[in-house]
Amino acid sequence: MNRRRGLNGWMLGVLAAGLISLSGQAQADRPLVMLIETSALMPQARIEGDHVLEGLHLDLGLALGRRLGRELVARPVPRKRLAEALQRGEGDLLCDYQRDWLPGAFAWSRPFLPDQALLITTAGVAPLPNLRALSGQPVGTVRGYVYPEVSSALRAGFVRDDAPDAVVNLQKLELGRVRHALTGRRVLEYQQRMGGFSLALHPPLVVSEVLAQCALSPSSPVSLAALNAAIHALVADGELNRLLARYR
């Protein structure tokens, strides 16, 4: 009887070890799921339904996936649900963000993805000498976006005029609904190059230099050290610059 019990215990132990091994292998083999906000537009992403078709975010995810030895699945998620989805493990990774923009206990990569936050003014009005001169004037912004440098400089004088996305924000400026707008250099230059925005502007004021990061879900199978190593290689061999050059 004791021998049988011992044998049964041994078999249960082997079975449990096998299940743990299979579970670990499944984690090691599963794709890397990258979250991309549904309101993203080119050059960040072009999304149709549940599919991310092209854009910088997809290219970046594919490049990181290759270096991490994983296939990539790009999953569109509404902006308001990004933090929740990442926390719940619906995705492993979210890139082109900063800590200030996304609440939650996430592991953050090294800063690496460059952009500039710009204040642009139509050439039909006098240029602004500095950011403080914007105080009290409506300025085009994107709903749900935070502008910490502008909020800090203007406080109550920061008068937002929200658009649903970055392209509509530029269109409002072109239609004369606002005289000033806050935008990213990446978006502005892409829209100008593609003919989507042709309004004459004063030279833009650089509000801030941005080096965006990637946030890792607590349940991501990829460690922060592995992600940072992949990012380091992406930067060091020039692949990141080549990706960015596609959308300038």
C-alpha positions as CSV (number, residue, x, y, z in Angstrom):
1,M,0.0,0.0,0.0
2,N,2.8,2.4,0.9
3,R,4.6,1.5,-2.2
4,R,1.6,2.3,-4.3
5,R,1.1,5.6,-2.6
6,G,4.7,6.4,-3.2
7,L,4.4,5.5,-6.9
8,N,1.3,7.5,-7.3
9,G,2.9,10.5,-5.7
10,W,5.9,10.1,-8.0
11,M,3.7,9.9,-11.1
12,L,1.8,13.0,-10.0
13,G,5.1,14.9,-9.6
14,V,6.2,13.9,-13.0
15,L,2.9,14.9,-14.5
16,A,3.0,18.3,-12.8
17,A,6.6,18.9,-13.9
18,G,5.5,18.0,-17.5
19,L,2.6,20.5,-17.4
20,I,4.9,23.2,-16.0
21,S,7.4,22.5,-18.8
22,L,4.7,22.6,-21.5
23,S,3.3,25.8,-20.0
24,G,6.8,27.4,-20.0
25,Q,7.4,26.2,-23.6
26,A,4.1,27.7,-24.7
27,Q,5.1,31.1,-23.1
28,A,8.4,30.9,-24.9
29,D,6.9,30.2,-28.3
30,R,3.8,32.5,-28.3
31,P,3.8,35.6,-30.4
32,L,4.6,39.1,-29.1
33,V,1.3,41.1,-29.0
34,M,1.8,44.8,-29.6
35,L,-1.0,47.2,-28.8
36,I,-1.7,50.1,-31.2
37,E,-4.3,52.7,-30.5
38,T,-7.3,52.6,-32.9
39,S,-7.1,56.4,-33.5
40,A,-3.5,56.2,-34.7
41,L,-3.1,57.6,-38.3
42,M,-0.2,57.6,-40.7
43,P,2.7,57.7,-40.3
44,Q,2.1,55.9,-37.0
45,A,-0.4,53.3,-38.4
46,R,-3.1,52.6,-40.9
47,I,-5.8,50.5,-39.4
48,E,-8.8,48.8,-41.0
49,G,-11.2,47.0,-38.7
50,D,-9.1,44.8,-36.5
51,H,-6.1,44.8,-38.8
52,V,-3.0,47.1,-38.7
53,L,-1.9,47.3,-42.3
54,E,1.1,49.5,-42.2
55,G,3.0,52.3,-40.5
56,L,5.9,53.1,-38.2
57,H,4.4,51.3,-35.2
58,L,3.9,48.0,-37.1
59,D,7.4,48.2,-38.7
60,L,8.9,48.8,-35.2
61,G,7.0,45.9,-33.7
62,L,8.1,43.6,-36.5
63,A,11.7,44.7,-36.1
64,L,11.7,44.1,-32.3
65,G,9.9,40.8,-32.8
66,R,12.6,39.5,-35.1
67,R,15.3,40.5,-32.6
68,L,13.4,38.8,-29.8
69,G,12.8,35.7,-31.8
70,R,9.0,36.0,-31.8
71,E,6.3,36.6,-34.4
72,L,4.4,39.8,-33.9
73,V,0.6,40.2,-33.6
74,A,-0.5,43.9,-33.8
75,R,-3.8,44.5,-31.9
76,P,-5.7,47.8,-32.2
77,V,-7.2,49.0,-28.9
78,P,-9.0,52.3,-28.2
79,R,-6.8,54.9,-26.5
80,K,-8.9,55.0,-23.3
81,R,-8.4,51.2,-22.9
82,L,-4.7,51.0,-23.6
83,A,-3.5,51.1,-19.9
84,E,-6.2,48.6,-18.9
85,A,-5.5,46.3,-21.8
86,L,-1.8,46.3,-21.1
87,Q,-2.3,45.7,-17.3
88,R,-4.7,42.8,-18.0
89,G,-2.3,41.1,-20.4
90,E,-4.3,41.6,-23.6
91,G,-1.0,42.8,-25.1
92,D,2.6,42.6,-24.2
93,L,4.0,45.8,-25.5
94,L,3.0,49.4,-26.3
95,C,5.5,51.7,-28.0
96,D,5.9,55.4,-28.8
97,Y,4.7,56.4,-25.3
98,Q,6.2,58.0,-22.2
99,R,5.6,57.4,-18.5
100,D,3.7,60.7,-18.2
101,W,1.3,59.7,-20.9
102,L,0.2,56.3,-19.5
103,P,-0.8,55.6,-15.9
104,G,0.0,52.1,-14.6
105,A,2.7,49.9,-13.0
106,F,4.5,49.0,-16.2
107,A,8.2,48.3,-16.9
108,W,9.5,51.0,-19.3
109,S,12.2,50.6,-21.9
110,R,15.1,53.0,-22.4
111,P,14.0,56.2,-24.3
112,F,14.9,55.7,-28.0
113,L,12.2,56.9,-30.4
114,P,12.7,60.5,-31.4
115,D,10.1,63.2,-32.2
116,Q,9.6,66.9,-31.5
117,A,6.5,68.5,-30.1
118,L,5.8,71.6,-32.1
119,L,3.7,74.7,-31.8
120,I,2.8,75.8,-35.4
121,T,1.1,79.0,-36.4
122,T,-0.5,79.9,-39.7
123,A,1.5,82.5,-41.8
124,G,-1.6,84.7,-42.0
125,V,-1.1,86.0,-38.4
126,A,1.9,87.4,-36.5
127,P,4.3,84.7,-35.3
128,L,4.5,83.9,-31.6
129,P,7.9,84.9,-30.1
130,N,7.7,82.1,-27.5
131,L,5.3,79.6,-25.9
132,R,4.1,82.0,-23.2
133,A,2.7,84.3,-25.9
134,L,0.1,81.6,-26.6
135,S,-1.6,82.2,-23.3
136,G,-5.3,82.8,-23.6
137,Q,-5.5,81.9,-27.3
138,P,-7.2,78.8,-28.5
139,V,-4.8,76.2,-29.8
140,G,-5.5,73.0,-31.7
141,T,-4.9,69.9,-29.7
142,V,-5.9,66.2,-29.8
143,R,-8.5,64.8,-27.5
144,G,-7.0,62.6,-24.8
145,Y,-3.4,63.8,-25.4
146,V,-1.4,65.5,-22.6
147,Y,0.9,68.4,-23.2
148,P,2.8,68.7,-20.0
149,E,5.2,71.4,-21.1
150,V,2.4,73.6,-22.4
151,S,0.3,73.0,-19.3
152,S,3.2,73.9,-17.0
153,A,4.1,77.1,-18.9
154,L,0.5,78.4,-19.4
155,R,-1.5,76.9,-16.6
156,A,-5.0,78.5,-16.8
157,G,-3.9,80.3,-20.0
158,F,-3.8,76.9,-21.9
159,V,-7.0,77.0,-24.0
160,R,-7.4,73.7,-25.7
161,D,-9.4,73.2,-28.9
162,D,-9.6,69.4,-29.2
163,A,-9.8,67.4,-32.4
164,P,-10.5,63.7,-32.5
165,D,-7.1,62.9,-34.1
166,A,-3.8,64.5,-35.3
167,V,-4.9,64.9,-38.9
168,V,-8.2,66.6,-38.1
169,N,-6.1,68.9,-35.8
170,L,-4.1,70.0,-38.8
171,Q,-7.2,70.4,-41.0
172,K,-8.8,72.7,-38.4
173,L,-5.7,75.0,-38.7
174,E,-5.9,74.8,-42.5
175,L,-9.7,75.7,-42.4
176,G,-9.0,78.7,-40.2
177,R,-10.8,77.4,-37.2
178,V,-7.7,77.9,-35.0
179,R,-4.6,80.0,-35.7
180,H,-2.2,77.8,-33.7
181,A,-1.9,74.0,-33.2
182,L,0.3,71.6,-31.2
183,T,1.5,68.7,-33.3
184,G,4.4,66.3,-33.7
185,R,7.1,66.9,-36.3
186,R,6.7,63.3,-37.5
187,V,3.0,63.8,-38.3
188,L,3.4,67.3,-39.7
189,E,6.2,66.4,-42.1
190,Y,4.5,63.2,-43.3
191,Q,1.2,65.0,-44.0
192,Q,3.1,67.8,-45.9
193,R,5.1,65.2,-47.9
194,M,1.9,63.3,-48.8
195,G,0.0,66.4,-49.8
196,G,-2.4,66.2,-46.9
197,F,-1.4,69.6,-45.5
198,S,-0.2,72.5,-47.5
199,L,-0.9,75.6,-45.4
200,A,1.9,78.2,-45.2
201,L,3.3,78.3,-41.7
202,H,5.7,80.4,-39.7
203,P,8.8,78.4,-38.6
204,P,7.6,76.1,-35.8
205,L,8.4,76.6,-32.2
206,V,9.9,73.5,-30.6
207,V,8.0,72.8,-27.4
208,S,10.0,69.8,-26.4
209,E,12.3,67.1,-27.7
210,V,10.7,63.7,-27.2
211,L,12.4,60.3,-26.9
212,A,9.5,57.9,-26.6
213,Q,9.7,54.5,-24.9
214,C,8.0,51.1,-24.9
215,A,5.9,49.9,-22.0
216,L,5.8,46.2,-21.0
217,S,2.8,44.4,-19.6
218,P,3.4,42.7,-16.2
219,S,2.5,39.4,-17.9
220,S,4.7,39.9,-21.0
221,P,6.9,36.8,-21.7
222,V,9.7,39.2,-22.7
223,S,11.9,40.6,-20.0
224,L,12.8,44.3,-19.8
225,A,16.5,43.4,-20.2
226,A,15.7,41.5,-23.4
227,L,13.6,44.3,-24.8
228,N,16.3,46.9,-24.1
229,A,18.9,44.7,-25.7
230,A,16.7,44.5,-28.8
231,I,16.2,48.2,-28.8
232,H,20.0,48.8,-28.4
233,A,20.7,46.6,-31.4
234,L,18.0,48.4,-33.4
235,V,19.6,51.7,-32.8
236,A,23.2,50.6,-33.0
237,D,23.0,49.1,-36.5
238,G,21.0,51.9,-38.0
239,E,17.7,50.0,-38.5
240,L,15.7,52.5,-36.4
241,N,16.9,55.4,-38.6
242,R,16.0,53.5,-41.7
243,L,12.5,52.8,-40.4
244,L,12.0,56.5,-39.5
245,A,13.3,57.6,-42.9
246,R,10.4,55.8,-44.6
247,Y,8.0,58.2,-43.1
248,R,9.8,61.6,-43.4
